[in-house]
Amino acid sequence: SSSHFGSGHLVQFRSSDPGLPSTLLVSKMAVVVPRNFRLLDELEKGQKGDATSGVSWGLERGDDIMLTEWNGTIFGPLGTAYDNRIYSLSIICGPSYPDTPPEVKFNTQINMNCIDQGTGKLKSSWSMLSGWNRNYTIEKILQHLRSEMSSSANKKLPQPPEGSMYS
């Protein structure tokens, strides 16, 4: 039998070991996945990805054992000013990721309202960064950016010459 107790559940069980308690308090809190396990999962998904979603991602360097420096690619959506363009991004997952968002920067010059035009960095005011949730992933950021390209605020914006890069 079990009974409710505060923020957890009391669980009673029988054990042949007299040294074990007969009642345990089991917390209802979710398990927090450590940073590296989370990033290894994201890496595996990126390696299995087929880019039909219009985005891809992976480690910048294969020997980055801290899983910090990533690259991303967004294929411009059809029927927008980004159509037939491939955008390269740098993503830095710092030591507190995923509790805090990564730093995301376009390497390929782009004109979008959520991007600092001088540096290519995502503005911290962008909805996904300002409302960051630890369940967000690199894939989700890239997909959200791609959908922003199709938004009425961005899809017709004039773009820099193809192939222009931020320094």
DOBAGU-507517 format. One record per residue (C-alpha): residue in three letters; residue number from 0; chain; x, y, z. Coordinates in pm, whole numbers. Example, Ala and Ser with C-alpha at 12.3 -4.5 7.8 and 13.67 -1.06 7.14 Angstrom:
<rs>
code, pos, unit, c1, c2, c3
Ala, 0, A, 1230, -450, 780 $
Ser, 1, A, 1367, -106, 714 $
</rs>
This chain:
<rs>
code, pos, unit, c1, c2, c3
Ser, 0, A, 0, 0, 0 $
Ser, 1, A, 112, 359, -45 $
Ser, 2, A, -4, 681, 114 $
His, 3, A, 38, 1045, 16 $
Phe, 4, A, 285, 1254, 217 $
Gly, 5, A, 361, 1619, 133 $
Ser, 6, A, 553, 1648, -195 $
Gly, 7, A, 613, 1275, -231 $
His, 8, A, 466, 934, -171 $
Leu, 9, A, 526, 700, 119 $
Val, 10, A, 593, 357, -15 $
Gln, 11, A, 577, 59, 221 $
Phe, 12, A, 737, -273, 133 $
Arg, 13, A, 850, -593, 297 $
Ser, 14, A, 1217, -682, 308 $
Ser, 15, A, 1399, -976, 458 $
Asp, 16, A, 1680, -737, 557 $
Pro, 17, A, 1604, -593, 906 $
Gly, 18, A, 1850, -308, 835 $
Leu, 19, A, 1628, -161, 560 $
Pro, 20, A, 1352, 83, 648 $
Ser, 21, A, 1000, -42, 583 $
Thr, 22, A, 888, 298, 448 $
Leu, 23, A, 1060, 523, 193 $
Leu, 24, A, 967, 875, 85 $
Val, 25, A, 972, 877, -294 $
Ser, 26, A, 988, 1226, -445 $
Lys, 27, A, 762, 1331, -733 $
Met, 28, A, 1037, 1549, -879 $
Ala, 29, A, 1147, 1479, -1235 $
Val, 30, A, 1490, 1335, -1297 $
Val, 31, A, 1730, 1601, -1430 $
Val, 32, A, 1946, 1460, -1708 $
Pro, 33, A, 2312, 1571, -1676 $
Arg, 34, A, 2448, 1806, -1944 $
Asn, 35, A, 2675, 1554, -2118 $
Phe, 36, A, 2410, 1280, -2141 $
Arg, 37, A, 2171, 1535, -2285 $
Leu, 38, A, 2426, 1660, -2540 $
Leu, 39, A, 2526, 1305, -2639 $
Asp, 40, A, 2158, 1238, -2709 $
Glu, 41, A, 2138, 1556, -2921 $
Leu, 42, A, 2456, 1452, -3107 $
Glu, 43, A, 2313, 1108, -3182 $
Lys, 44, A, 1990, 1262, -3315 $
Gly, 45, A, 2192, 1501, -3531 $
Gln, 46, A, 2400, 1218, -3675 $
Lys, 47, A, 2087, 1016, -3757 $
Gly, 48, A, 1909, 1319, -3905 $
Asp, 49, A, 1823, 1318, -4274 $
Ala, 50, A, 1780, 1698, -4314 $
Thr, 51, A, 1431, 1657, -4464 $
Ser, 52, A, 1320, 1891, -4183 $
Gly, 53, A, 1542, 2158, -4339 $
Val, 54, A, 1794, 2161, -4053 $
Ser, 55, A, 2102, 1965, -3949 $
Trp, 56, A, 2351, 1989, -3662 $
Gly, 57, A, 2663, 1829, -3520 $
Leu, 58, A, 2983, 1892, -3328 $
Glu, 59, A, 3223, 2146, -3477 $
Arg, 60, A, 3516, 1916, -3393 $
Gly, 61, A, 3489, 1542, -3340 $
Asp, 62, A, 3740, 1555, -3052 $
Asp, 63, A, 3540, 1813, -2849 $
Ile, 64, A, 3495, 1592, -2541 $
Met, 65, A, 3314, 1874, -2356 $
Leu, 66, A, 3050, 1886, -2634 $
Thr, 67, A, 3067, 2266, -2638 $
Glu, 68, A, 3114, 2387, -2998 $
Trp, 69, A, 2844, 2287, -3246 $
Asn, 70, A, 2756, 2381, -3600 $
Gly, 71, A, 2411, 2399, -3748 $
Thr, 72, A, 2274, 2429, -4098 $
Ile, 73, A, 1939, 2569, -4206 $
Phe, 74, A, 1813, 2522, -4560 $
Gly, 75, A, 1609, 2828, -4656 $
Pro, 76, A, 1236, 2755, -4688 $
Leu, 77, A, 1076, 2760, -5032 $
Gly, 78, A, 877, 3068, -5129 $
Thr, 79, A, 1076, 3303, -4902 $
Ala, 80, A, 1369, 3542, -4950 $
Tyr, 81, A, 1582, 3258, -4801 $
Asp, 82, A, 1480, 3005, -5069 $
Asn, 83, A, 1770, 2806, -5223 $
Arg, 84, A, 2016, 2935, -4964 $
Ile, 85, A, 2207, 2734, -4706 $
Tyr, 86, A, 2277, 2905, -4375 $
Ser, 87, A, 2566, 2804, -4149 $
Leu, 88, A, 2544, 2867, -3774 $
Ser, 89, A, 2779, 2835, -3475 $
Ile, 90, A, 2627, 2714, -3149 $
Ile, 91, A, 2810, 2725, -2815 $
Cys, 92, A, 2664, 2507, -2538 $
Gly, 93, A, 2826, 2647, -2226 $
Pro, 94, A, 2876, 2460, -1897 $
Ser, 95, A, 2524, 2550, -1774 $
Tyr, 96, A, 2343, 2426, -2087 $
Pro, 97, A, 2060, 2313, -2100 $
Asp, 98, A, 1961, 2516, -1793 $
Thr, 99, A, 2064, 2827, -1988 $
Pro, 100, A, 2035, 2870, -2365 $
Pro, 101, A, 2332, 2822, -2596 $
Glu, 102, A, 2494, 3112, -2778 $
Val, 103, A, 2374, 3099, -3138 $
Lys, 104, A, 2535, 3294, -3422 $
Phe, 105, A, 2478, 3286, -3796 $
Asn, 106, A, 2805, 3256, -3990 $
Thr, 107, A, 2622, 3325, -4316 $
Gln, 108, A, 2492, 3681, -4336 $
Ile, 109, A, 2115, 3699, -4303 $
Asn, 110, A, 1850, 3965, -4259 $
Met, 111, A, 1599, 3854, -3992 $
Asn, 112, A, 1436, 4054, -3715 $
Cys, 113, A, 1573, 3825, -3439 $
Ile, 114, A, 1937, 3853, -3555 $
Asp, 115, A, 2188, 4127, -3473 $
Gln, 116, A, 2279, 4247, -3823 $
Gly, 117, A, 2632, 4349, -3719 $
Thr, 118, A, 2737, 4020, -3559 $
Gly, 119, A, 2493, 3752, -3675 $
Lys, 120, A, 2412, 3664, -3314 $
Leu, 121, A, 2061, 3574, -3207 $
Lys, 122, A, 1908, 3855, -3001 $
Ser, 123, A, 1847, 3756, -2638 $
Ser, 124, A, 1499, 3907, -2676 $
Trp, 125, A, 1403, 3638, -2932 $
Ser, 126, A, 1106, 3448, -2787 $
Met, 127, A, 1282, 3112, -2767 $
Leu, 128, A, 1584, 3255, -2581 $
Ser, 129, A, 1391, 3494, -2355 $
Gly, 130, A, 1151, 3215, -2259 $
Trp, 131, A, 1419, 2944, -2245 $
Asn, 132, A, 1315, 2601, -2119 $
Arg, 133, A, 1572, 2329, -2040 $
Asn, 134, A, 1372, 2088, -2259 $
Tyr, 135, A, 1455, 2294, -2569 $
Thr, 136, A, 1724, 2143, -2792 $
Ile, 137, A, 1963, 2254, -3066 $
Glu, 138, A, 1726, 2092, -3316 $
Lys, 139, A, 1429, 2288, -3176 $
Ile, 140, A, 1623, 2617, -3201 $
Leu, 141, A, 1717, 2549, -3565 $
Gln, 142, A, 1362, 2445, -3656 $
His, 143, A, 1220, 2753, -3484 $
Leu, 144, A, 1464, 2978, -3671 $
Arg, 145, A, 1365, 2811, -3998 $
Ser, 146, A, 997, 2873, -3926 $
Glu, 147, A, 1083, 3237, -3842 $
Met, 148, A, 1215, 3267, -4198 $
Ser, 149, A, 864, 3191, -4322 $
Ser, 150, A, 694, 3439, -4087 $
Ser, 151, A, 527, 3745, -4238 $
Ala, 152, A, 780, 3968, -4057 $
Asn, 153, A, 1079, 3801, -4227 $
Lys, 154, A, 989, 3612, -4546 $
Lys, 155, A, 1013, 3912, -4781 $
Leu, 156, A, 1310, 4093, -4621 $
Pro, 157, A, 1589, 4178, -4868 $
Gln, 158, A, 1890, 3952, -4809 $
Pro, 159, A, 2265, 4017, -4826 $
Pro, 160, A, 2443, 3881, -5136 $
Glu, 161, A, 2451, 3501, -5135 $
Gly, 162, A, 2766, 3362, -4972 $
Ser, 163, A, 2833, 3673, -4758 $
Met, 164, A, 2977, 3575, -4419 $
Tyr, 165, A, 3002, 3750, -4082 $
Ser, 166, A, 3360, 3803, -3965 $
</rs>
